[in-house]
Amino acid sequence: MLARSEQLKKIAGQTFDVVVIGGGATGSGCALDAQLRGLSVVMLDAGDFAGATSSAATKIVHGGVRYLEEAIKDVDPKEYHVVVRALHERVRMMENAPHLTRKLDFLVPSYSWLNAAYLDIGLKIYDWLAGSARIAPSKFLGREETLKRMPNVKKEGLLGAVSYYDGQFDDSRYNTATVLSFVKAGGAALNYARVTGLLRDAATGKLTGVTVKDQIGGGGTFDVHAEVIVNATGPFADAIRKQANASVPTRMRLSKGSHILFPIEKFPTQDAMLIPKTDDGRVLFAVPWGGRLLVGTTEQEVTPDEEYYVTKEDVAFMLKQLNHYTETPLTPEDIVAGFAGARPLVSSGENESTKSLARDDVIEIDKTSGLISIMGGKWTTHRAMAEDTITAVQKALDKPITDCATKTFKLYGSEGFTETFWEELVREYGVSKETAHLLARKFGTAAKDVLNLAKVNPSLAQPLIPGHPYPQAAVVYVVREEMAMTIEDVLARRLGVQFYSWRDAIHAAPVVAALLGKELGWTDEQTRAATTAYVEKINRWLEHAGLARETASGSSAATSSAN
């Protein structure tokens, strides 16, 4: 469906109504919305789709409990707006991709009746603001029920927990489903296509297109022409803005959020835990995620040029906050994976801290060049952000404002999906329940297309690595149908193995490289080089987090910097 060579033919040298720069949550949302409104659209990303911020979320579809508290305390209408819009958008996200989302109960352990009452009142307001979009009412759980649902929560002084509902989602797969839906609707998309220049009308100075460098293969350049350019590059928005108009002020302030993952057995629960106040005045989540406990996040101001990874300091901070609430403490040695990304926050002044910046979005239309930039926001509101942006695009094109279709648009893979769809996979293909569950949750009804590859070529039914539920067919599928071009594209964003276990990802790398090489025509040397580079990258991340290195053959190697 999404063969890169075919997409390249559709794009190079062509003319569109709209070029969307950026293939993350906001960019793919804009592209899909514009295409469904009848515009001709191309979407370009310098790296992989969801390759940066959009695959580094806490996997929560939420209004933002912390933002509500700040809105009330500071009488801040911006934070209030963020919460209300997100509370309504979370339901749309869940309904539009049921295979990638679920409702999730959040428990806030209470050790003081005063704090419990404060939280209970705040969450009742949260429910009230959601109105008809409320998932379920918040309530107080007693000590016994709390311990039954979270047996490793700290027992001493525990009174119970305040319970409320938000949603959970698979961020990188949601992004991929949005891209696939866009292409299925007739759009053109290309990853590893860096915009290196902007084309202009010599007389008016208005943008007329972009110059693109193809970062795969020969690395050639080509032009794409369009009437409107949308800048949806998240943390990198300022770079495009300044290409369009060098005099514009810097707007983006980036905050690094780090996450670490543990085996769920270390904190067995089907519910999420919210730690209401960390040492730096934020909140911390501990969320069950695909057989893991995902803990995050941190807040540290960074620049766009940095490599984002989990540090030993990040680990120490998160463990300190988490272990205030655990009966049996978790340790750095328990960590199996981690990830970090930059939140794109919009600033109006130089002296604001990233913690104080609202998670609201801003649409900017540059009068000189005509560039439309959508900045800030968060995953939960990406669809609404895209709707506002494409309305601005239609105005810029002097076209009638047409209805937005994405409010109720079912994303790719959700067609015919039910909670029992996995049972069809077991019956029809004879796969294990674990494999069926995993493929259904990652691909939705397209899971049958994955397993059909193994029917044609039975060798692809072999597991990615011994004991792992993914068949090798999943790798071939995401290369042929989802434009995965690198080992990390496959293991991080398409299949999620890298977020499940760094060490599993290292062991899977040679198999993935061999399958990629066969599909993409790599030489043996290219296959070896890709494996070596990927393994070294994950080992660097292990070291940064204070953990031992791992070799692709499976032996651990302690390093001088590991401790």
C-alpha positions, -999 to 999 in steps of 0.1 A, spaced: 0 0 0 28 24 9 57 15 -13 83 43 -11 94 40 -47 58 44 -59 52 74 -36 84 91 -49 71 89 -85 38 105 -74 56 134 -57 89 145 -74 83 175 -97 46 175 -91 22 203 -81 -3 200 -52 -27 223 -34 -8 217 -1 26 206 10 26 195 47 61 194 62 62 170 90 49 134 93 42 132 130 9 134 148 0 170 137 14 167 102 -3 134 94 -35 148 110 -33 179 88 -26 158 57 -56 135 63 -80 163 70 -69 183 39 -72 152 17 -106 144 30 -117 180 23 -109 175 -14 -75 191 -16 -45 175 -33 -19 170 -6 17 157 -2 33 151 32 70 151 37 91 141 67 129 145 71 130 112 90 105 85 97 69 90 103 65 95 141 103 94 142 107 120 170 82 135 195 52 116 182 65 82 193 78 94 227 45 101 245 34 86 278 8 67 257 -21 85 275 -51 100 258 -60 126 284 -74 160 293 -46 167 317 -53 166 354 -22 187 362 -33 213 336 -67 215 353 -51 222 387 -29 250 372 -60 264 354 -79 267 387 -49 279 408 -36 304 383 -70 314 368 -54 305 335 -78 304 305 -52 288 283 -48 258 305 -86 255 309 -90 256 271 -64 228 267 -82 206 293 -117 211 279 -107 205 243 -86 174 252 -114 159 272 -136 159 242 -109 149 217 -98 118 237 -132 102 230 -128 108 193 -93 94 193 -106 62 210 -136 58 188 -117 64 155 -91 37 162 -104 11 187 -77 -14 180 -50 12 191 -68 26 222 -85 16 254 -100 32 284 -78 31 315 -85 35 352 -60 58 370 -56 54 408 -41 81 429 -30 65 462 -41 86 492 -23 88 526 -42 118 539 -79 124 541 -73 161 532 -54 152 500 -80 126 492 -108 152 495 -88 177 474 -82 152 446 -118 140 447 -131 175 443 -107 182 415 -116 150 396 -153 157 400 -146 190 381 -126 170 355 -157 148 351 -180 178 348 -158 195 322 -159 163 301 -197 164 301 -211 139 276 -176 129 267 -169 115 302 -156 80 301 -167 70 336 -172 88 369 -144 93 393 -147 77 428 -129 68 460 -117 33 465 -110 19 500 -77 5 512 -87 -31 506 -98 -25 470 -67 -4 463 -44 -31 475 -63 -58 455 -58 -38 423 -22 -26 431 -6 -51 455 28 -35 454 16 0 464 30 12 497 8 -1 525 19 20 555 -6 48 561 -26 40 529 -62 51 532 -73 41 497 -72 58 463 -91 82 441 -100 66 408 -106 84 375 -107 74 338 -87 85 308 -76 67 277 -45 49 265 -31 46 230 -3 33 209 13 65 197 35 54 169 10 29 155 -17 56 157 5 79 137 11 51 111 -26 44 108 -32 81 101 -6 81 74 -20 49 59 -55 64 60 -42 95 42 -26 76 14 -56 53 11 -77 85 6 -54 95 -23 -27 115 -6 11 112 -12 35 107 16 73 103 18 96 97 47 133 104 48 125 134 25 142 165 40 130 200 30 162 218 23 148 250 7 116 269 0 105 281 -35 92 316 -39 74 338 -64 101 364 -73 76 392 -75 55 386 -44 78 367 -21 51 341 -15 60 305 -11 53 283 -42 68 250 -31 98 232 -15 131 217 -25 135 182 -11 165 159 -5 158 122 -8 178 108 21 174 72 10 194 57 -19 211 82 -41 203 113 -21 191 133 -50 170 165 -48 138 175 -64 112 202 -62 75 200 -52 52 228 -61 21 239 -40 -1 269 -33 2 265 5 29 252 27 20 239 62 48 237 87 40 209 111 75 200 123 69 201 160 102 208 178 118 220 145 91 245 136 114 275 141 139 263 115 112 262 88 97 295 100 131 312 97 137 297 62 104 314 52 111 347 69 145 352 87 131 381 108 105 361 127 112 356 165 120 322 179 88 307 194 96 271 203 108 260 237 116 223 240 112 201 271 127 166 272 104 140 286 121 106 296 104 73 303 116 40 316 99 5 314 99 -24 338 85 -59 337 48 -56 349 56 -83 375 76 -57 394 44 -37 400 15 -60 390 -16 -40 380 -41 -35 352 -46 1 363 -24 32 360 -10 50 390 -7 88 391 18 103 415 2 137 422 33 157 431 69 150 424 99 169 439 98 194 410 61 200 414 49 179 384 31 146 382 45 111 374 26 82 358 31 45 362 11 29 334 7 -8 323 18 -10 287 20 -42 266 32 -63 295 54 -36 309 51 -8 335 58 25 318 70 52 342 73 89 332 79 116 326 106 142 334 109 178 323 142 193 312 147 222 287 167 211 256 175 223 221 165 208 188 200 197 180 204 173 209 201 136 209 174 127 234 180 97 256 173 85 292 202 94 315 212 80 349 200 112 365 166 107 348 165 71 361 174 82 397 148 110 397 119 88 384 128 59 407 129 82 437 94 95 430 80 61 422 95 43 452 78 67 476 46 47 465 59 12 463 61 -16 489 90 -33 472 113 -7 456 122 -9 419 158 -6 410 178 5 379 187 -31 372 149 -38 367 147 -15 337 142 -32 304 138 -3 281 134 35 279 129 64 256 130 102 255 116 129 233 111 167 231 78 183 238 72 213 214 60 241 236 52 276 223 66 306 241 57 343 239 87 354 260 122 344 268 119 341 306 91 315 309 101 281 322 89 251 302 69 239 332 49 271 331 41 270 294 6 260 284 2 229 262 -20 249 239 -13 252 202 -8 283 180 -15 287 143 8 314 127 3 327 92 34 346 80 23 376 60 55 379 41 58 343 28 23 328 34 38 299 55 12 284 78 28 270 110 10 249 135 30 248 168 27 233 202 -3 213 214 -2 176 223 -12 142 210 -47 142 224 -56 174 205 -38 167 173 -70 161 153 -86 194 164 -53 212 157 -53 198 122 -89 208 117 -82 244 127 -50 244 105 -68 231 74 -96 256 78 -68 283 77 -54 266 46 -88 267 28 -90 304 36 -55 310 22 -65 292 -9 -97 313 -11 -118 282 -12 -151 276 6 -147 262 41 -159 226 39 -169 202 67 -141 184 85 -146 146 82 -120 135 108 -142 138 138 -158 104 130 -133 90 105 -122 54 112 -85 50 108 -68 22 88 -71 -11 105 -103 -3 125 -127 -14 97 -146 -43 111 -125 -45 143 -140 -59 174 -126 -68 208 -128 -105 198 -112 -101 164 -80 -118 177 -101 -151 180 -105 -150 142 -67 -150 138 -64 -180 160 -91 -199 141 -80 -190 106 -42 -190 109 -35 -213 139 -13 -187 156 -10 -185 194 -33 -164 215 -4 -141 224 5 -136 187 -31 -130 178 -36 -104 205 -4 -86 196 -11 -84 159 -47 -74 164 -37 -46 187 -9 -34 164 -25 -38 130 -62 -41 136 -80 -60 108 -49 -56 87 -34 -83 108 -48 -108 84 -27 -92 56 4 -98 78 -4 -135 84 -13 -140 47 24 -134 39 33 -164 61 7 -185 43 25 -177 10 59 -181 25 58 -204 55 94 -195 66 79 -161 76 58 -178 103 90 -182 123 93 -159 153 114 -128 151 135 -142 180 129 -174 199 99 -171 222 88 -138 208 52 -135 196 59 -115 164 63 -137 132 89 -126 107 60 -118 84 54 -87 104 87 -73 93 82 -80 57 47 -64 59 58 -31 74 86 -28 48 62 -35 19 31 -18 31 42 9 57 74 23 43 97 10 70 132 17 57 155 10 87 159 -15 116 148 12 140 117 20 118 107 -17 122 116 -24 158 107 10 174 78 25 155 61 -3 135 64 -32 159 73 -16 193 99 -42 202 124 -15 211 100 0 236 94 -35 251 130 -45 256 162 -30 245 180 -63 247 153 -81 227 156 -54 201 194 -60 199 189 -98 194 162 -92 168 183 -67 148 202 -92 127 170 -110 116 153 -77 108 184 -65 89 184 -97 68 147 -93 60 151 -56 52 181 -63 31 162 -88 10 132 -65 5 152 -34 -2 181 -49 -22 209 -42 3 243 -57 -1 257 -80 26 280 -51 37 250 -28 40 231 -53 60 261 -58 84 267 -21 87 230 -14 95 230 -41 122 262 -28 138 250 8 138 216 -1 154 231 -24 181 257 3 190 229 29 193 209 8 217 241 0 237 248 38 239 213 42 254 219 14 278 251 30 289 235 65 293 209 49 316 236 33 336 230 -3 324 253 -30 310 259 -33 272 246 -62 252 259 -79 222 238 -92 193 248 -127 202 233 -123 236 262 -118 261 261 -88 284 292 -67 287 297 -44 316 313 -11 307 333 13 328 305 39 325 277 15 334 278 23 371 
